[in-house]
Amino acid sequence: MTLVKDVCTREVKAGAPDDTLAEGAALLWTFDCGILPVVDDARRLLGVVTDRDICMAVATRDQRASQLRLREVMSGDLAVCGPDDALAAALERMARARVRRLPVVDAAGALLGMLSISDVVRAGAAVPETLRALRAIAEPRREDILEEIGSPAATTTR
């Protein structure tokens, strides 16, 4: 059985809650990643910010990226996995949450790494589970979900 720790990326850069979106974007660019974990001083995971979160925050708020803080736009309700979780279970979690990446945390919530669907594909592991997860992740969001989460498009297209 393949475990998360066998496949995940362990060297993960992270931001602090008071870092600006500009600083977060610079980390994403420099280290060629699409998600930035936000951690406290003990490296406990507080949330994540994606490149899309940064773009949408700058596009929908009347502030520059250098004026907004990661804590203002980070997602805090996260699907996560542990290093000793079965890879198949982590892929099921990705599918349910419809995300391509899961932070890997220890029992205290400290960030240990990141598991991405790309990590799984590169490892050639859990092929049927990977395809199921990709299918679920790729499913378009429904209009009722967009209304529920407050999509600007949902309110301007009516």
C-alpha positions in Angstrom: 0.0 0.0 0.0 1.4 3.4 -1.0 1.3 6.0 1.7 1.2 9.8 1.3 4.7 10.2 2.7 6.0 8.0 -0.2 4.7 10.5 -2.8 4.3 14.0 -1.3 6.6 16.9 -1.7 8.3 17.6 1.6 10.2 20.8 1.0 7.3 23.3 0.9 7.6 27.0 1.2 5.0 28.8 3.3 3.9 32.3 4.1 2.9 34.0 7.3 -0.6 35.4 7.9 0.7 39.0 7.8 2.7 38.6 4.6 1.2 40.6 1.7 -0.4 39.1 -1.3 2.6 40.5 -3.3 5.0 38.6 -1.1 2.9 35.5 -1.4 2.8 35.8 -5.2 6.6 36.3 -5.3 7.0 33.0 -3.4 4.6 31.2 -5.8 6.4 32.5 -8.8 9.9 31.9 -7.5 9.2 28.3 -6.4 6.9 27.5 -9.4 3.9 26.4 -7.3 0.2 27.2 -7.4 -0.6 27.1 -3.7 1.0 28.7 -0.6 0.4 27.3 2.8 0.0 29.9 5.5 1.5 28.9 8.8 2.2 30.3 12.3 5.6 30.6 14.0 5.3 26.9 15.0 4.6 26.0 11.3 1.0 25.0 12.2 -1.2 25.2 9.1 -3.6 28.1 9.3 -4.8 28.2 5.7 -3.8 28.2 2.1 -3.7 30.8 -0.7 -3.7 29.9 -4.3 -2.5 31.9 -7.3 -6.1 32.2 -8.3 -7.1 33.5 -4.8 -4.5 36.3 -5.2 -5.7 37.2 -8.7 -9.3 37.3 -7.7 -8.7 39.3 -4.5 -6.8 41.9 -6.5 -9.4 42.0 -9.2 -12.4 42.3 -6.9 -11.1 44.6 -4.2 -10.0 48.2 -4.5 -6.6 47.5 -3.1 -3.1 46.6 -4.4 -1.5 43.2 -3.7 1.0 45.0 -1.5 -1.9 46.3 0.7 -3.7 43.0 1.3 -2.6 40.3 3.7 -2.6 36.6 3.2 -4.9 36.2 6.3 -7.5 38.2 4.5 -7.9 35.9 1.5 -6.6 32.5 2.8 -9.0 29.5 2.8 -9.1 28.2 6.4 -11.5 25.3 6.1 -9.1 22.8 4.6 -9.0 19.2 3.5 -5.7 17.8 4.8 -4.0 14.5 5.0 -1.3 12.9 7.2 2.0 11.3 6.1 0.9 7.8 7.1 -2.5 8.0 5.3 -3.1 5.6 2.5 -2.6 7.4 -0.8 -6.0 6.1 -2.0 -7.7 7.7 1.0 -6.0 11.0 0.3 -7.1 10.9 -3.4 -10.7 10.2 -2.2 -10.4 13.3 0.1 -9.1 15.3 -2.9 -12.1 14.1 -5.0 -14.7 15.0 -2.2 -13.1 18.4 -1.7 -12.5 18.9 -5.4 -9.0 20.1 -4.9 -5.7 19.2 -6.7 -3.6 19.5 -3.6 -3.7 18.5 0.1 -1.5 19.9 2.8 0.3 17.1 4.7 0.2 17.8 8.5 1.2 15.9 11.6 -1.2 15.3 14.5 -0.5 18.8 15.9 -1.4 20.4 12.6 2.2 21.3 11.7 2.9 21.4 8.0 5.1 18.6 6.8 4.6 18.8 3.0 2.1 19.0 0.2 0.5 16.2 -1.8 -0.5 17.2 -5.3 -2.3 15.3 -8.0 0.9 15.9 -10.0 3.0 14.1 -7.4 0.7 11.1 -7.7 0.8 11.1 -11.5 4.6 11.4 -11.5 4.9 8.5 -9.1 2.6 6.4 -11.3 0.7 5.4 -8.1 -2.9 4.6 -7.5 -3.9 4.9 -11.1 -7.7 4.1 -10.9 -8.0 6.3 -7.8 -6.1 9.1 -9.5 -8.5 9.0 -12.5 -11.5 9.1 -10.2 -10.1 12.0 -8.3 -9.3 13.9 -11.5 -12.8 13.3 -12.8 -14.3 14.7 -9.6 -12.0 17.7 -9.5 -12.6 18.6 -13.2 -16.4 18.6 -12.7 -17.7 22.2 -13.3 -19.1 24.0 -10.3 -22.9 24.2 -10.3 -24.6 27.6 -10.4 -26.3 27.1 -7.0 -22.9 26.6 -5.4 -21.7 29.8 -7.0 -24.6 31.7 -5.6 -24.0 30.1 -2.2 -20.4 31.2 -2.0 -21.1 34.7 -3.3 -19.7 34.7 -6.8 -19.6 38.2 -8.3 -20.6 36.6 -11.6 -23.7 35.1 -10.1 -25.0 38.5 -9.0 -24.1 40.4 -12.2 -25.5 38.0 -14.8 -29.1 38.3 -13.8 
